[in-house]
Structures are given as C-alpha cells and as structure tokens.
Amino acid sequence: MDFRNFGLSYYEDKAINIILREKITAKKLSRAANIPPGKVYGVIKSLLNKGLIKVSSSRPKYLYIDNASKIIERLIEDKKSWDEKHYNELLKESALFTRQRLEDNSLIDIGYTNDDNLRIQSRVFNEAKHEVCQIFNKHHKPAINRKNKSIWEQEIEEAINRGVIFRCIYPKNTELPVHLSKLPYTKFLTQFKDIDYYRIDIVDDERIMIKMIYEDPLIFGGIIYLQDPKLARNAKKIFEDIWDKKYSHSHKRMM
C-alpha cells in the first residue's frame, strides 16, 4: 500500500510497509526498506512521534505495530481531517480572491435580486448529479411567480432524466403544480409536513442553497449557494430527521 497518499514521506511509507508485516530492528529495517543508514533513525523517530509504530524495551530493540487495522483506520481519519481542513482553507482563499478581484466564484454564489434567485436556483438543478433534498418553509406558494417556477420545474424534469433523485418536504396542504405532480414518484419523492424551517436545497451532499423567504412573496430576502460538504452533511442530517419523523399532518404523495 502506498501510504504517501495518507501524508507519509517516501521513506516513512517504505518503513511502515515493512513494520506492518514483521517486528524488525532498525538495522534490518534499513536494509529491508532500502533506507540509507543515516536516514533510518530520523524516519523511525518521525513514525514514533506520529504514534504509528512502537518500540520494544528488549535488547536489541524491535520496531512493531500491535494493531494494524487501528493504525490504518487512524491514517484514513487523519487524511479525511487533513483534506477537510485544507479544503476549507481553499474555500476561504477563493472567497478572499473573489472579493479582491471581483471575479465570478463557482464555489460561493450570493444573490440579492429576483434575477439572482432565478439564476442561482437554476444552478442547483443544472449542477446536481445524484440527489437534491429540498425543504420548503411555510411561506412557500407554488402559484406565485409562475414564470420562474415553470423554468425550474422544467429543469427538475431534465435533472431527473439525467438520473438525479429529488426528495422534497413541503408544508402541509401544499398543492403541487401539475407539471411536478406528473413526475415519476420513484424519482420525485415528496412529503407534506406540519413544520416551519428554512428554505434549503442540499445537492449531492456537497453543496447547499439557503434562501431567505418572507410571508410576502414580493419581498426577496436573498439567496446563497456554496460548496461546503461539512455544512451540507449537517443540513442533510436535519433533512433525514424531518423526513423520517411522523407528524400529525404529514402524508406522502401517493402513486
């Protein structure tokens, strides 16, 4: 296995592959892993400091790993944490450069007008590859602003034809537009529940759209769409909890 993919150096990778298979002295490790004698003790010290290997108290001293699966699991978790940390740093840098250079940002999109609302909501449907999970708040009015909503309904159908699954939670007593009600129920799944929550779309567990909705549909509060897997996963947990809970006024769309 190439442990360099998990943050180890070239020689650390060679050493740990040997130590995973057998207890070994530093001298023998140098020969078996083809690590220069002048480097082997630095490599061993680094692996010890990372808690990946142990050293016996006997003479001569042996290097060993007492639980290989735990060490590999730890490397995997460390890699995930490292990736997420650096991913978030890249997002921050991207946002900084965007503000400095006033350029378009594919990772963060913020809208303030109804035209922005149309554009960004369309991005959600057009960029989805696997699944879109939607929560509509109590002020959702399908009959209002039919020009935009007709465009989105067409884009939802096109996304479904690409293989995207939609799961949507609507306020109770919402009457779906005709176009949406005719979509395949196995690919456009709906529930109608007595809840009040933010208007959000979760896209492929990676991106999230949050829309500020007011009781008066003519007042548009704003919209933000960003790529942030951690935030999307947190929102997905809330979505799943609402989806699975039984409410006194909830029902699923019938076939």
N, C-alpha and C positions, 0 to 999 in steps of 0.2 A: 504494500500500500504506500502511496506517495503522501506522506504526512506534511509535505510542504504546502499542500492545499489547506492545511489547518494551522498555518502560521509558524511551522518549524523551519529551521535553516536546512541547508543541504546536508551538512554533517549530522545535525540532530535527527533528521529523517533516517539517515543510514544507520545511526546508532540505535534508535528506538526499534527499528525493524529487527535488529539482531536481538535486543534485550527482550522483546516480546516473545521470542522463541526459546530463550535459554538464559540461565544465570551465567554470568561471564565476568571475568576480571577486566580491568582497564587495558592491560597489556594485550590480552586476547581480542578485546573489542577493537583495538586499534588495527590489528591485522585483519580480523574478520570483516570489518566495515570499511577497510582501506582508508582509515583516518590517520593523517600524519601524527606521529607521537607527540609533537609539540602542540597539537590542537586537541587531542583527545580529552585531556583533563578539563579544558575550558568547556568542551561540549558536555561532558558529564556534569560539571558544576551547573551549567545552564538548565539541563534536564532535571537535576535535583531541585533547583530553585523554583522551577515550574511545577514541582510536585508530581512529575510524570514517572519517575523511577525512584527506587530505593537502593540503599547500600547496606550490606550485611556488616555486623560487628565482628565477624570472624577474621582470621588471617589465613590466606590473603582475603582481601575484601572482594565481595561479589556484587555486581550490579544486577538488579532484578525488578520485575513488575509482578506484584502479587495478585492483581485482578485486572486482566487485560480489558475486559468489557467495560469496566468502570472508567479506565483511562481513555478508551476510545470514545465513550459517551461524553466524558468531560471535554475532550478535544472538539467534539461536534458542537456542544453547547457554547464553548468559548468562541468557536468560529461564528456561530449564529449571533452571539453578542457583539463580536468584533464587526461583523458585516452590518448589523443594525446601527451600531454606533457611527461607523464611517458613512453609512447610507444617509443618516440624519445630518451628519456634518456636510455632506454634499448638497443636501436639500437647502441647508442654511446658506451655503456658499452660493448656490444657484439663486436664491431669493435676494442675496446681497448684490450679486452682479446685475440682476434684473432691475433693482432699484437704481443702481449706479448708471446703467447703460440704457435704461428704458426700453429693454428688448422684450419680446414675447417669451413667456416661460411655459414650457409644456408640462412642468411639474406642479405649478401653482397657477390657478386662474381665478381672478376675483372680478365679480360683476356688480354694477350699481344701477343698471337700467334694464328695461324690459327687453331691449335688443340683446344685452348681455345675457339675460336669462334664457332667451331662445338659443343663443349660440352655445352656452355652457351646457345646458340640458341636452342639447343635441350631441355634444362631445361625449357625454356619458353613454348614450345609446350607441353611438358610432364606434367608440373605442372598446366597448365591452366585448370580451372574448368567450367567457364561460357563464357568468351569472351576474344578475343585478338584483339586489334586495332593496326594496323601497318601503319606506314608512311615510304615509301621508298624515298630516295633522288634521285636527277637527275643522280647520278653515278651508280644507280642500273642496273646490267647487268645479267639478268636471264640465259644467255647462258654460262656465265663464272663459273668455279668451280662447274661443274655439279655433281661431286661426293658428295660434302656436300649438295648441293641443292636438290639432289634426296632423300637423307636421310630426310631432313627437310620436303619435300613435302609428304613423307610417314607419317611422324609424324603429319603433319597438318591433313591429312585424318583420322588418328587414333583419333586425338583430336575431330574432327567433329563427328566421330562415337560415342564418349563419350558424345556428346551434346554441345560441345563448338562452339560458333559462331565466325567467323572471319570477320572483316571488314578491308579492305586493300586499301590504297591510293597509287597508282603507278604513276610514271612520265608519261606524255603523250607519246603516241606511243609505250608504252611497250607491247611486245607480250608475253603473259603468256605461260609458259611451258605447254605442252599437259596435263600432269597429273593434274595441277591446273585448267586448263580450263574445265576439265571434272567434277570438284567437284560441288555439288548441289549449284545453285546460291542463294538459300534461306539461306544457311549456310556459304557460302564463297562469301561474297559480295565485289565487287571491284569498285573503281572509278579510272579514269586516268586523272590527272590534271597537268596543266602547273605551277608547283610550285617547289621551291627548299627549302628543310627543312632537319632537322636532321633525321637520321635513328633511329626510335624508335619503340618499341613494348610495349603496355600498357596491362597488364594482370590482368583481374578481378578487375580493379580499385584499385589494392593494390600494384602491383609490376610494375617496369618499366625496360626495357632494352634499353640502349643507345649504339649505335655502331658508331665508327668513320670510315667513308668511304672516300676514295680518288679516284680521277679520274682513277688512275692506280689500277686495281683490285688486282694486286700482292702486293701492299703496304697495309698492315693491320695496322690500327692506334690503335686499342684496343677496348675493349668492357666492359661494366659494367652492372650488373644486381643486383637490390636491391629492398628490400621490404620497401616501403615508401609510405603509402596511400596519404599523402598530395601532394607529388611530382607527383604521378600517377594521382591524380584528376586534378591537374593543367595541366598536359600534355593532359588529356582526354578532357578538355575544348578546348584546341587548336585543337585537332583532330576533335571534333564535329564542330568547326567553319569552318575548312577546308572542312570537309565532306559536310556541308550544303551550302557552298558558290558555286556560279556559276562562272566558269572560261571559258574564251573564247575557250579553247581547252579541256574542260572536257567532259567526257561521262561515262555512266555506262555500265557495261557488260550486254549484252542482254541475254535473256533466250536461 
